[in-house]
Amino acid sequence: MENARSKAFNWVVYATVFLSGAVTMSLEMLIGRSLTPYLGGTIYTWGALIAVFLIGMTAGYLIGGRLADRFRNLFYVAGLFVAAAGLVALVPLASDEVINTILDHVEDMRLAALLACLCFAFAPALVLAAVSPAGLQLVMSTSEKSGTVSGHISAMATLGSIFGTLLTSFYLIPTIGTHSIYYGLSGLTLLTGALLPLLGFAIGRQAKAPTLVPIGLLVLAAIALTATPREAEAQQNPPFRLLKEGLVERMDSEYNTIFVERNANMLYMAFGYRRNRYVESMLDLDDLGALPVVYTRYMSVAAAYIPNDITRIAMVGLGGGRTISYLVDAMTDVKADVAELDPSVTRLAKTYFNVRETDRLRIYDRDGRVFLAQTKEQYDMVLVDAYRGPFVPFHLTTAEFYRQAKAKLRPGGVVAQNVEPTTLLFLSTFATLKSVFNNVDAYEAQGNVVLVAYDGPALDTAELKARAAKLQAKYKFRYNLSELLAPRTVNVKVENAKVLTDDFAPVEMLKTIERHNQRKAE
């Protein structure tokens, strides 16, 4: 009878160790996702997060080991889970204010990422790591096989970590809002804290009746979760005039936190949070064919560089779909393929931004570089406008990427790149394009710069204007191509600019390199 109780007790302990590992890694994936709108999904963000989790776990093993020698019962383990529940719930409640405060005072994104991770990752990592030495101490009290028990504890913690990582990254984040996952983890750990003493008492391994404190905390948590405000719900293709003022929809996707907001007659798609929110697209509800964002008009100048008939366009990055929709609507004999990594962006563009997928406009839920590598098509234009709030995926900025895009061009084809100089390394982007193409022209567009890269002899102004006039007469572009050619700049000094490669593309360092933040086409 005693042996059966010991085995049952040990399995309860193993289960708690498994759960602590699962919650730890689930929380790491979640915090990384939550930091992305503020700090970007950069190597600095993930490096800081992993380091802080490891520091917290190291401290948890050391401190937890000492405490486990003093408190050899399930009440202590239950207390760890209750504490973890509070720390997990704190992240969605306080992260917005805390991280924005850090960004207001810290320019170096490496330090900002480290401070943000210390605020939210260190304490829960410490508390959850303390479960393993406590579990080891409890199982050792019923067994003399220290090596076997230690191996079992380590294995269960590792298996839990694997489970938590895969469940959260493969299923939970893509299908459920991050706030819901945080509160779900918090509720799960709190429930565990409440049940552990009960299980120990039922098995007969506790010296006294279970405390009512965890049960009381569970009731309070249920009340708090019930009162948690819900996020805006998705609307199904609402008429534009019926869209409400302010926040229309918020979406936590695999890659972004996306906001659709209305301000008078303007509808915005933005990534990020509050004052760190970055507008990705705009739609004029009074004039659906207009392009309120000026740089999107200048993306069309790429057409003037093409000597032959334009039949096919590729675009990397959909956003609100205004640029590609404008081109497809104007050039009625042209087909376009768009690569958009985030399916939620595609859904919101179709729902709110008048994007219509047809046999002439196909949208692929795929990374732009992967799409170009896999497609068998050849294009007259490859347009690149892929941003994630304040950051650009580094693999879409390198010479290798531009060579891949060039390989998909028909003879005389061009690559056009939107550059927001406070977000993308302007001089390095220009230099990188120039290392791949013979010519790169720049168009200043009210803060943004559109770069057009092409091979062959440099086009003189007269020839370019003649091509633009011909296209304008054929397609009747709303924004006259000949007029858009006016700010053309052909000479940009980039003597000291670094060419970006897959081996070295420090786009994550932009916020700490002021000279790259300020330089535009000259």
WOMOUR-V398186 format. One record per run of one state. SS is the DSSP state (helix for helix, strand for strand, loop for the rest). FROM is the first residue (numbers start at 0). TO is the last residue. If there is no record, write none. Layout:
BEGIN
ss->SS from->FROM to->TO
ss->SS from->FROM to->TO
END
This chain:
BEGIN
ss->loop from->0 to->0
ss->helix from->1 to->38
ss->loop from->39 to->41
ss->helix from->42 to->69
ss->loop from->70 to->72
ss->helix from->73 to->104
ss->loop from->105 to->107
ss->helix from->108 to->119
ss->loop from->120 to->120
ss->helix from->121 to->139
ss->loop from->140 to->144
ss->helix from->145 to->174
ss->loop from->175 to->176
ss->helix from->177 to->202
ss->loop from->203 to->211
ss->helix from->212 to->225
ss->loop from->226 to->238
ss->helix from->239 to->241
ss->loop from->242 to->244
ss->strand from->245 to->251
ss->loop from->252 to->255
ss->strand from->256 to->262
ss->loop from->263 to->264
ss->strand from->265 to->270
ss->loop from->271 to->272
ss->helix from->273 to->275
ss->loop from->276 to->276
ss->strand from->277 to->283
ss->loop from->284 to->292
ss->helix from->293 to->304
ss->loop from->305 to->310
ss->strand from->311 to->315
ss->loop from->316 to->320
ss->helix from->321 to->329
ss->loop from->330 to->333
ss->strand from->334 to->338
ss->loop from->339 to->341
ss->helix from->342 to->351
ss->loop from->352 to->359
ss->strand from->360 to->363
ss->loop from->364 to->366
ss->helix from->367 to->373
ss->loop from->374 to->377
ss->strand from->378 to->383
ss->loop from->384 to->386
ss->strand from->387 to->387
ss->loop from->388 to->389
ss->strand from->390 to->390
ss->loop from->391 to->392
ss->helix from->393 to->395
ss->loop from->396 to->397
ss->helix from->398 to->406
ss->loop from->407 to->407
ss->strand from->408 to->419
ss->loop from->420 to->424
ss->helix from->425 to->435
ss->loop from->436 to->437
ss->strand from->438 to->444
ss->loop from->445 to->446
ss->strand from->447 to->453
ss->loop from->454 to->459
ss->helix from->460 to->474
ss->loop from->475 to->479
ss->helix from->480 to->483
ss->loop from->484 to->486
ss->strand from->487 to->488
ss->loop from->489 to->505
ss->helix from->506 to->511
ss->loop from->512 to->512
ss->helix from->513 to->517
ss->loop from->518 to->521
END
